[in-house]
């Protein structure tokens, strides 16, 4: 009977304390929903706008080049391309909602690009109905950079080739606008209101999207070309931005994208939520948010040691690249085990009994 | 001793509680299987994976996509027949085997809930739960006895008691009681819930739920057994399980317990209930005559079965150093919702051509398989051996080392498997503590 009473007392205590503490808790609950609202407003929306305008400027430069096909205008297009590619690295973390709806990752950044199919399509005058490996930024990377500039310019006097290039650039810019619009009109509120720890909850999407994006950086952009996943056989042609030799710029931009999303600048970010939950990294005896930022910085330093372009560094300094990979991997552990546990979003879509 | 056995095993009692159990359990099985299907989990758990983690060193034959769907169709059909009590003596064992097959395909799908369902289905193979209100009863002309020996009901009560009691014992742990972990990590993530939501972000909530849950688990079997507290006990069963159902993604398990604990109510209550809604006939008084051979057999089986049930959850005492870390004796022990454990693992493979490369299992396993493996040492070992078997190059794989980190109850990731150990040199029965780093 005594235990009986205890349960009764516990239930009563629960009811009472839930009334009593309400005021104090409201601020805390705010912090939970605030994360989604502030991240959308202060980070996701601006990043999508930046990408949209970079893509629009890229399309503008291409339109000028179309009218006046000169070496100078080609350089303008190339520069605008790199800006757009860099801006893309800061929106690839939002891997849900409109991103899956439009297959934005596949359409925008499937690399290595399939240049044989691209050449075939140009020969046959085909500009639409093509697979992802023949379009998006990597295809444009090929078309704009696979030869020295004078050759590229000469090639682009071929109308079919130029049409193909312009169609790809228009595609990128249209998609960037669609992506942004889909967030602004509709998905924004879905995301902000999708609270809760389930796989479809905003917090889980945000955290898991960040991890997926970061793991892609580590695996496809560093480990794979280095040959770590392929019996040690180096695959330099698999780097991102192979032809423009901008791999390191793009990798560092994506790392910034991940870190910005984690901190959400000075606004309320995952780092603040982790601090609010007293997330502590005991092996290093510091706040988990600090430890994650510290390791991201260490990864950035290790990446900075790689002498660009990456496709050559793989052959000349493989141990420097591998060291960067190891530093990047350390962040994966922190995000995938420590952050996920501290946020309480380590869920799968199936039933679970927590073991 | 014989008096006790006579009283709890062979006293004649009304079969009505078994009827309730059969109908409720069968209906839940039917619903559960359809729900599983509807959510696309047949695809996710049984068709998508190209590799399955096996139990106890033997591999179940894996069926094709059509075969797997057939198994689930069969399962639904058998559950319906089970509920209706149609050829029950044949249907119950078939249902047990079908469910057993589904469960044994892949360790990464192991849930204590399913283990409990397997045990219940095993019991149903031996008890006459289709004596009344069944197609079998309608089919048979002669009147069937409405009384059964007490063991047919009491094994269910004892098993339910074991589930709760050991779940409670497992909570007598400093993490659970003193630090309110892992609820302190899980509850704040539920702050969006109406009414209780705001309260869940308060650490006090984690303490209240931890202590209440522990006291509930340890005491509820006795509260349900003791007549004056039974109604209150059942009320708290309903409240407790509905609360867990709201808070955690644990599927139909709360409903399984809510229905199964009905067995604690006396036969008259069951008879009254069924007679009110079905106008069933009165109880026949005839008693089954039991030979002494029968009694010996039943006594022996019950004693052996429950001795095992008592020992299994305690085996960690001799096997394990840190149960949450090494998980030696974790499964089949009613340890539910007990820890937050997440991990990351990849493998470094070396071959005799002098090459070293990395295998990222997150690319080859489903998300569920990967997350389960990353925290369970035996699955990491299994997968390491699987990688060696996949090798198709001319060079032989000579070593596989795991690079793994695990976070236990939010305390920060630590290295898990000893990275210096070649897992190929570790056999399945090897001493886990020798290749796992200490916590």
Boltz contact constraints between the chains, C-beta under 6 A:
constraints:
  - contact:
      token1: [A, 3]
      token2: [B, 215]
      max_distance: 6.0
  - contact:
      token1: [A, 3]
      token2: [B, 219]
      max_distance: 6.0
  - contact:
      token1: [A, 4]
      token2: [B, 229]
      max_distance: 6.0
  - contact:
      token1: [A, 6]
      token2: [B, 215]
      max_distance: 6.0
  - contact:
      token1: [A, 7]
      token2: [B, 236]
      max_distance: 6.0
  - contact:
      token1: [A, 10]
      token2: [B, 208]
      max_distance: 6.0
  - contact:
      token1: [A, 10]
      token2: [B, 212]
      max_distance: 6.0
  - contact:
      token1: [A, 14]
      token2: [B, 208]
      max_distance: 6.0
  - contact:
      token1: [A, 18]
      token2: [B, 199]
      max_distance: 6.0
  - contact:
      token1: [A, 21]
      token2: [B, 202]
      max_distance: 6.0
  - contact:
      token1: [A, 25]
      token2: [B, 198]
      max_distance: 6.0
  - contact:
      token1: [A, 25]
      token2: [B, 201]
      max_distance: 6.0
  - contact:
      token1: [A, 25]
      token2: [B, 202]
      max_distance: 6.0
  - contact:
      token1: [A, 28]
      token2: [B, 201]
      max_distance: 6.0
  - contact:
      token1: [A, 29]
      token2: [B, 191]
      max_distance: 6.0
  - contact:
      token1: [A, 29]
      token2: [B, 198]
      max_distance: 6.0
  - contact:
      token1: [A, 32]
      token2: [B, 191]
      max_distance: 6.0
  - contact:
      token1: [A, 195]
      token2: [B, 192]
      max_distance: 6.0
  - contact:
      token1: [A, 196]
      token2: [B, 192]
      max_distance: 6.0
  - contact:
      token1: [A, 197]
      token2: [B, 189]
      max_distance: 6.0
  - contact:
      token1: [A, 228]
      token2: [B, 357]
      max_distance: 6.0
  - contact:
      token1: [A, 228]
      token2: [B, 358]
      max_distance: 6.0
  - contact:
      token1: [A, 229]
      token2: [B, 358]
      max_distance: 6.0
  - contact:
      token1: [A, 231]
      token2: [B, 355]
      max_distance: 6.0
  - contact:
      token1: [A, 231]
      token2: [B, 357]
      max_distance: 6.0
  - contact:
      token1: [A, 232]
      token2: [B, 355]
      max_distance: 6.0
  - contact:
      token1: [A, 232]
      token2: [B, 357]
      max_distance: 6.0
  - contact:
      token1: [A, 281]
      token2: [B, 412]
      max_distance: 6.0
  - contact:
      token1: [A, 282]
      token2: [B, 411]
      max_distance: 6.0
  - contact:
      token1: [A, 282]
      token2: [B, 412]
      max_distance: 6.0
  - contact:
      token1: [A, 283]
      token2: [B, 412]
      max_distance: 6.0
  - contact:
      token1: [A, 332]
      token2: [B, 344]
      max_distance: 6.0
  - contact:
      token1: [A, 333]
      token2: [B, 344]
      max_distance: 6.0
  - contact:
      token1: [A, 333]
      token2: [B, 405]
      max_distance: 6.0
  - contact:
      token1: [A, 333]
      token2: [B, 413]
      max_distance: 6.0
  - contact:
      token1: [A, 336]
      token2: [B, 344]
      max_distance: 6.0
  - contact:
      token1: [A, 337]
      token2: [B, 342]
      max_distance: 6.0
  - contact:
      token1: [A, 337]
      token2: [B, 343]
      max_distance: 6.0
  - contact:
      token1: [A, 337]
      token2: [B, 344]
      max_distance: 6.0
  - contact:
      token1: [A, 337]
      token2: [B, 405]
      max_distance: 6.0
  - contact:
      token1: [A, 337]
      token2: [B, 407]
      max_distance: 6.0
  - contact:
      token1: [A, 337]
      token2: [B, 413]
      max_distance: 6.0
  - contact:
      token1: [A, 338]
      token2: [B, 407]
      max_distance: 6.0
  - contact:
      token1: [A, 338]
      token2: [B, 413]
      max_distance: 6.0
  - contact:
      token1: [A, 340]
      token2: [B, 342]
      max_distance: 6.0
  - contact:
      token1: [A, 341]
      token2: [B, 340]
      max_distance: 6.0
  - contact:
      token1: [A, 341]
      token2: [B, 342]
      max_distance: 6.0
  - contact:
      token1: [A, 341]
      token2: [B, 407]
      max_distance: 6.0
  - contact:
      token1: [A, 341]
      token2: [B, 410]
      max_distance: 6.0
  - contact:
      token1: [A, 342]
      token2: [B, 410]
      max_distance: 6.0
  - contact:
      token1: [A, 344]
      token2: [B, 185]
      max_distance: 6.0
  - contact:
      token1: [A, 344]
      token2: [B, 186]
      max_distance: 6.0
  - contact:
      token1: [A, 344]
      token2: [B, 189]
      max_distance: 6.0
  - contact:
      token1: [A, 346]
      token2: [B, 342]
      max_distance: 6.0
  - contact:
      token1: [A, 348]
      token2: [B, 367]
      max_distance: 6.0
  - contact:
      token1: [A, 348]
      token2: [B, 368]
      max_distance: 6.0
  - contact:
      token1: [A, 350]
      token2: [B, 41]
      max_distance: 6.0
  - contact:
      token1: [A, 350]
      token2: [B, 368]
      max_distance: 6.0
  - contact:
      token1: [A, 351]
      token2: [B, 250]
      max_distance: 6.0
  - contact:
      token1: [A, 351]
      token2: [B, 251]
      max_distance: 6.0
  - contact:
      token1: [A, 352]
      token2: [B, 249]
      max_distance: 6.0
  - contact:
      token1: [A, 353]
      token2: [B, 111]
      max_distance: 6.0
  - contact:
      token1: [A, 353]
      token2: [B, 112]
      max_distance: 6.0
  - contact:
      token1: [A, 353]
      token2: [B, 113]
      max_distance: 6.0
  - contact:
      token1: [A, 353]
      token2: [B, 250]
      max_distance: 6.0
  - contact:
      token1: [A, 353]
      token2: [B, 336]
      max_distance: 6.0
  - contact:
      token1: [A, 354]
      token2: [B, 337]
      max_distance: 6.0
  - contact:
      token1: [A, 355]
      token2: [B, 335]
      max_distance: 6.0
